[in-house]
Amino acid sequence: MRLIAVDRCGPARRLPSLRAWGEELAAALPVERFGVVGWSAGGPHALALAAVAPERVTRVALVGSMPPPDLTRHLARDVRAVMRVARVSPRLATRSLERWGRKPTPPTGHASTDEAYARGRAESFRHGGLWLARELAYLGRPWGFELGEVTAPVTLWWGERDRVCLPPIADAYLERLPRAELRLVDDTHQLLFTRWREILADVSAGA
């Protein structure tokens, strides 16, 4: 398997919507057909790519994904609060995000997952929190595409005990995406990391 990890929306450039980000990425990718995985805030980005390149995206895996703008009420309360601030001014939201980024990551009971999650958190905030504030602002505004434009099969990987992106988000995606299937597992948001072998096998099935 060839695995390509891409940068999501960040502070260096300001694009008008997630659709514009997807169009730029689709133009830059050096492969014709591929599956897409998006975990948490990466979920909407994966959908954007699938919407703008339907003839190239074979399958999509949404893993505990952030919701469409009209369903942010199903997010954890602290995420909703910082998202509201970020939509008004990303810079105002930066300080609280950076405080969160400095906190120890919550233990999951799975040592390799804890280690990977902690490393990822440290790397994410190496240059501050403005990138995440701007990303949350993107995700809380219209994405520039409709979920009906995503014609590839979509697997919704969700933890029954997810307290960040609550399971009702998965139910809404199941109703709105043309070809969606839900896989509800007995995990939390962080522990979905441990399913990576299953997720990659699933998303590569149609390639």
N, C-alpha and C positions, 0 to 999 in steps of 0.2 A: 504494500500500500504506500502511495505517496501522500504524505500529510503536509499541507501548507497552512501555517498559522498566520493570520493577517491582523494588522492593527485596526481597532475599531475607531469610531469618531473620537478625535482628540483635540487638544487646545491649539495645535499649530495652524489649523485651517478651519474656516467656518463654512460648512456646506448648508444649502437651504433646507435639506431634508434627508431622511434615511434613503430615499429613492436615489438621490444624487450620489450618495456614498456607494450604493449598490451598483450604479451605472459605471462609476469610476473603477471599482474593483473588477467588474465583469470585463471591462476593456483591458485591464492590466493582467488578468490571469492567463498564464501560458498553456492552459489545457482546455480542451473542447467540451468534455462532459465530465461532471463531477457531482459528488454528494456534498452536503453542507451540514455542519453541526453548529448549533448556537446554544451555549449554556448561560442561563440567567440573563444579564443585559445583552449577551450575544445573540439571544433568540430573535429579537426584532431585526438585527443585522442579517441573520441567515435568511429570514423571510424576505427582506429587501432584495437580496441577491437572487433568490428564487423567483421573485415577481418580475424583475427586469430581464432575466435570462431564462425564460421557461423552457426553451429548446435545449439548454445546456445542463440545467440542474436536474439530476436523476432522482434524488431523494433528499429529504430534509429531516434532521433530528432536532427537535426543540427540547432542551433539557432544563426543567424548572425555569421556564422562560418568563421574562418580564411581559406584562400584558399590553394590549393596545391602549391608547390614551384614554378611552372612555371606560376602561376597567381598572384604573389604578386604585380604586377603592379596595381591591382584593390584595393589595400589597401590604406588607408590614407597616405599622403606623409610622415608625421613624423614617422609613423609606419614602412614604407619601409626603411627610413634612419637608424633607430636604428637597424633594422633587418640586414641590410648590415654590420654594425659594429659588431654586435653580432656574425655573422658567422665567422668573422676574429678573434675576441677576445671578449668573453663574459664579461670579466672584464672591458674592455674599454667602453662597453655599460652600465655598471652598474650605473655610476654616473648620467647620463642623465635620466635613468629610475627611480632612486630614487628621483630626482627632480620632475619628473612627479608625482610620488606617493605621494609627499607631497602637491601637489596642491589640492584645494577644488574640489570635484567632481561637474561636471556641473549640474545645476538644470534641472529636466525633467518636472516639473509641477505636479508631482505625489509624494505626501509627503512620503508615505511608501516606494516607490522605491528609492527616494533620500536617505532615512535613511539607507536602506539595502545596497545600493551601497557604501555609505560612510563608513559603518562599514566593508564591505568586502575589500575595498581599504586599510583601516588602518591595518587590519589583514594580508593582503597579503604582506605588506612591513614591518611587524614587525621585521623581521630578515634581512632586506636589499633587494636589487634588483638583486642579482646575480642569484637567481632562475629564474627570468623572462628573464634575458639576455640569460641564457642557453636554456630556453624553446624556445625563438625566434630563436636561432641558430638551434635547432632541427627542427623547423617548416620550416625553409628556406632551409633545405637540404633534400635529398631524404628520404621519410618516411619508406621505406623498404617493401612497399606493393603497389599494384595497386588498384585503385578504383573499378575495375571490380571484385575484390575479395569480395566486400561487397554485399552479396546476400540478406540481410534482407531489407524489405521496409524502405525507408528513407523519412521522412518529412522535408522539408527545410522551416524553419520559418524565414522569412526575413522582415525587416522594409523597406518600400519604401523610407524612408528618412534616412536610415543608411549611415553615413558619415565615418565610421570606416572600416567596411567590406561592400563594395559597392554591390548593387544588381547584377551586372554582375557576381560576384562570384557564386551566387545562380544559374544563368543561366548555368554556366559552370558545376556545380555539377549536374544539371538536365540532361545535355547531357551525362555525364560520368558515373553516377551511374546507375546500371542496373534497379533499382526499386525505382525511386525517384518521389516525388510529391512536388510542390512548393505552399507554403501558404504565399503570399505577403500581409503584413498588413500595415496600415498607422501609423507606429511607427518609432522611432529612435533606435539606437543600445542599449541604456540604457533602454528604455521603453519596450523592449521585455521582461524584467523581469515581467511586469504586466500580461503577458500571461501564467504564470506558471501553472495555473489550466488546461487550455486547452492543454498545451504541455504535462503535465504528464498524462492527460486522453488519449491523442493520443498515447503516447509511451507505455502505459500499455495495449492498446487494444488487442494486439496479445499475451499477456502473458498467 
